[in-house]
Amino acid sequence: MCLYYKQQMSENLKNKNIMAIDYGTKITGLAQITFGRDPFPVPFGRLKYTDDLKLCLDIVKIVEDECIDLVVVGLPLFLDGKETKMSQKVTNFINLLKGKINIPIETQNESLSSFEAQERMKNSAAFNFKIDLKRIDEMAATVILEDFIKCQN
């Protein structure tokens, strides 16, 4: 369920253009929100993964083109908060990205974000009540962004 965040946003997010990343080794999903313009996060696109450096450069271009103020990267953790095998790979990617852009990068636990994305698709006429595997990553990025915003309030 998408919430109307304009009334709930914390002061540190006011007037920010935020992008979320659902990092993947095949496809990386993106979502974006601009407070004051967008009522809730929207799927923004997906990037085909070849390697971390190429992905970083693609994201740097988007950050510059879209005037992004803050990046949120989903960090895969187990439900008990412990790291997964993928956690270190994502952390390495974040460190590489930090060397390429001069804006804040935050992390958000992405536990169950793909499951939540699938559930939303199955319950949405916009997806014909079916899971669209071509868009699952950007929907997961939307979930990550919503969770991040909820944690800021």
FENNOR-V922121 format. One record per residue. N is the residue number from 1. RES is the residue in one letter. SS is DSSP state (alpha for helix, beta for strand, coil for the rest). D_FIRST is the distance of its C-alpha to the first C-alpha in Angstrom with 2 decimals. Layout:
n=N res=RES ss=SS d_first=D_FIRST
n=N res=RES ss=SS d_first=D_FIRST
//
This chain:
n=1 res=M ss=coil d_first=0.00
n=2 res=C ss=coil d_first=3.79
n=3 res=L ss=coil d_first=6.37
n=4 res=Y ss=coil d_first=9.87
n=5 res=Y ss=coil d_first=11.89
n=6 res=K ss=coil d_first=15.30
n=7 res=Q ss=coil d_first=16.20
n=8 res=Q ss=coil d_first=15.10
n=9 res=M ss=coil d_first=16.70
n=10 res=S ss=coil d_first=19.76
n=11 res=E ss=alpha d_first=23.10
n=12 res=N ss=alpha d_first=23.52
n=13 res=L ss=alpha d_first=20.61
n=14 res=K ss=coil d_first=21.83
n=15 res=N ss=coil d_first=22.89
n=16 res=K ss=coil d_first=21.99
n=17 res=N ss=beta d_first=21.14
n=18 res=I ss=beta d_first=19.23
n=19 res=M ss=beta d_first=18.92
n=20 res=A ss=beta d_first=17.36
n=21 res=I ss=beta d_first=19.26
n=22 res=D ss=beta d_first=18.51
n=23 res=Y ss=coil d_first=22.24
n=24 res=G ss=coil d_first=23.73
n=25 res=T ss=coil d_first=27.32
n=26 res=K ss=coil d_first=26.78
n=27 res=I ss=beta d_first=23.91
n=28 res=T ss=beta d_first=22.17
n=29 res=G ss=beta d_first=18.79
n=30 res=L ss=beta d_first=18.11
n=31 res=A ss=beta d_first=15.37
n=32 res=Q ss=beta d_first=16.28
n=33 res=I ss=beta d_first=15.62
n=34 res=T ss=beta d_first=18.45
n=35 res=F ss=coil d_first=18.11
n=36 res=G ss=coil d_first=19.82
n=37 res=R ss=coil d_first=19.18
n=38 res=D ss=coil d_first=15.57
n=39 res=P ss=coil d_first=12.84
n=40 res=F ss=coil d_first=10.32
n=41 res=P ss=coil d_first=11.19
n=42 res=V ss=beta d_first=12.36
n=43 res=P ss=beta d_first=13.97
n=44 res=F ss=beta d_first=17.58
n=45 res=G ss=beta d_first=19.70
n=46 res=R ss=beta d_first=21.45
n=47 res=L ss=beta d_first=24.87
n=48 res=K ss=beta d_first=27.28
n=49 res=Y ss=coil d_first=28.67
n=50 res=T ss=coil d_first=32.44
n=51 res=D ss=coil d_first=33.03
n=52 res=D ss=alpha d_first=31.73
n=53 res=L ss=alpha d_first=34.10
n=54 res=K ss=alpha d_first=33.15
n=55 res=L ss=alpha d_first=29.43
n=56 res=C ss=alpha d_first=30.24
n=57 res=L ss=alpha d_first=32.29
n=58 res=D ss=alpha d_first=29.61
n=59 res=I ss=alpha d_first=27.11
n=60 res=V ss=alpha d_first=29.88
n=61 res=K ss=alpha d_first=30.39
n=62 res=I ss=alpha d_first=26.76
n=63 res=V ss=alpha d_first=26.78
n=64 res=E ss=alpha d_first=29.97
n=65 res=D ss=alpha d_first=29.07
n=66 res=E ss=alpha d_first=25.72
n=67 res=C ss=coil d_first=27.08
n=68 res=I ss=coil d_first=24.51
n=69 res=D ss=coil d_first=25.02
n=70 res=L ss=beta d_first=23.09
n=71 res=V ss=beta d_first=22.09
n=72 res=V ss=beta d_first=19.71
n=73 res=V ss=beta d_first=20.57
n=74 res=G ss=beta d_first=18.72
n=75 res=L ss=beta d_first=21.30
n=76 res=P ss=coil d_first=21.41
n=77 res=L ss=beta d_first=22.30
n=78 res=F ss=coil d_first=22.83
n=79 res=L ss=coil d_first=20.83
n=80 res=D ss=coil d_first=23.88
n=81 res=G ss=coil d_first=23.67
n=82 res=K ss=coil d_first=26.68
n=83 res=E ss=beta d_first=27.07
n=84 res=T ss=coil d_first=26.86
n=85 res=K ss=alpha d_first=29.37
n=86 res=M ss=alpha d_first=27.09
n=87 res=S ss=alpha d_first=26.65
n=88 res=Q ss=alpha d_first=30.14
n=89 res=K ss=alpha d_first=29.74
n=90 res=V ss=alpha d_first=26.66
n=91 res=T ss=alpha d_first=28.63
n=92 res=N ss=alpha d_first=31.57
n=93 res=F ss=alpha d_first=29.50
n=94 res=I ss=alpha d_first=28.19
n=95 res=N ss=alpha d_first=31.83
n=96 res=L ss=alpha d_first=32.95
n=97 res=L ss=alpha d_first=30.34
n=98 res=K ss=alpha d_first=31.41
n=99 res=G ss=coil d_first=34.89
n=100 res=K ss=coil d_first=33.86
n=101 res=I ss=coil d_first=31.75
n=102 res=N ss=coil d_first=32.41
n=103 res=I ss=coil d_first=28.97
n=104 res=P ss=beta d_first=27.04
n=105 res=I ss=beta d_first=25.23
n=106 res=E ss=beta d_first=22.86
n=107 res=T ss=beta d_first=21.43
n=108 res=Q ss=beta d_first=18.19
n=109 res=N ss=beta d_first=18.08
n=110 res=E ss=coil d_first=16.28
n=111 res=S ss=coil d_first=16.66
n=112 res=L ss=coil d_first=14.53
n=113 res=S ss=alpha d_first=12.71
n=114 res=S ss=alpha d_first=14.29
n=115 res=F ss=alpha d_first=13.45
n=116 res=E ss=alpha d_first=9.68
n=117 res=A ss=alpha d_first=10.31
n=118 res=Q ss=alpha d_first=12.40
n=119 res=E ss=alpha d_first=10.15
n=120 res=R ss=alpha d_first=7.63
n=121 res=M ss=alpha d_first=10.99
n=122 res=K ss=alpha d_first=12.47
n=123 res=N ss=coil d_first=10.06
n=124 res=S ss=coil d_first=10.31
n=125 res=A ss=alpha d_first=13.52
n=126 res=A ss=alpha d_first=13.59
n=127 res=F ss=alpha d_first=14.53
n=128 res=N ss=coil d_first=16.65
n=129 res=F ss=coil d_first=14.72
n=130 res=K ss=coil d_first=16.40
n=131 res=I ss=coil d_first=16.10
n=132 res=D ss=coil d_first=17.64
n=133 res=L ss=coil d_first=19.50
n=134 res=K ss=coil d_first=20.61
n=135 res=R ss=coil d_first=17.17
n=136 res=I ss=alpha d_first=15.69
n=137 res=D ss=alpha d_first=16.98
n=138 res=E ss=alpha d_first=15.53
n=139 res=M ss=alpha d_first=11.99
n=140 res=A ss=alpha d_first=12.85
n=141 res=A ss=alpha d_first=14.15
n=142 res=T ss=alpha d_first=10.96
n=143 res=V ss=alpha d_first=9.40
n=144 res=I ss=alpha d_first=12.79
n=145 res=L ss=alpha d_first=12.77
n=146 res=E ss=alpha d_first=9.62
n=147 res=D ss=alpha d_first=11.29
n=148 res=F ss=alpha d_first=14.52
n=149 res=I ss=alpha d_first=13.62
n=150 res=K ss=alpha d_first=12.44
n=151 res=C ss=alpha d_first=15.79
n=152 res=Q ss=alpha d_first=17.75
n=153 res=N ss=coil d_first=17.21
//
